[in-house]
């Protein structure tokens, strides 16, 4: 897990600051390997402001990078 400290006013959802902790999938055989699968954000008093749990992660097959091609992204 990685914890990010948010300063007051840094993000609209955290006016007094807080922390955001990302938990990563340690597996090596699932599509979600090494990706964040849980995110929890709290205010300075420890109250939960964000909670995202990512399940059934799907990724594109290797080599299928057309959505990221410069012409599709509108870049010359």
Rosetta blueprint (number, residue, H / E / L):
1 X L
2 X E
3 X E
4 X E
5 X E
6 X E
7 X L
8 X L
9 X L
10 X L
11 X E
12 X L
13 X L
14 X E
15 X L
16 X L
17 X L
18 X E
19 X E
20 X E
21 X E
22 X E
23 X E
24 X E
25 X E
26 X L
27 X L
28 X L
29 X L
30 X L
31 X L
32 X L
33 X E
34 X L
35 X L
36 X E
37 X E
38 X E
39 X E
40 X E
41 X E
42 X E
43 X L
44 X L
45 X L
46 X L
47 X L
48 X E
49 X E
50 X E
51 X E
52 X E
53 X E
54 X L
55 X L
56 X L
57 X L
58 X L
59 X L
60 X L
61 X L
62 X L
63 X L
64 X L
65 X L
66 X H
67 X H
68 X H
69 X L
70 X L
71 X L
72 X L
73 X L
74 X L
75 X L
76 X L
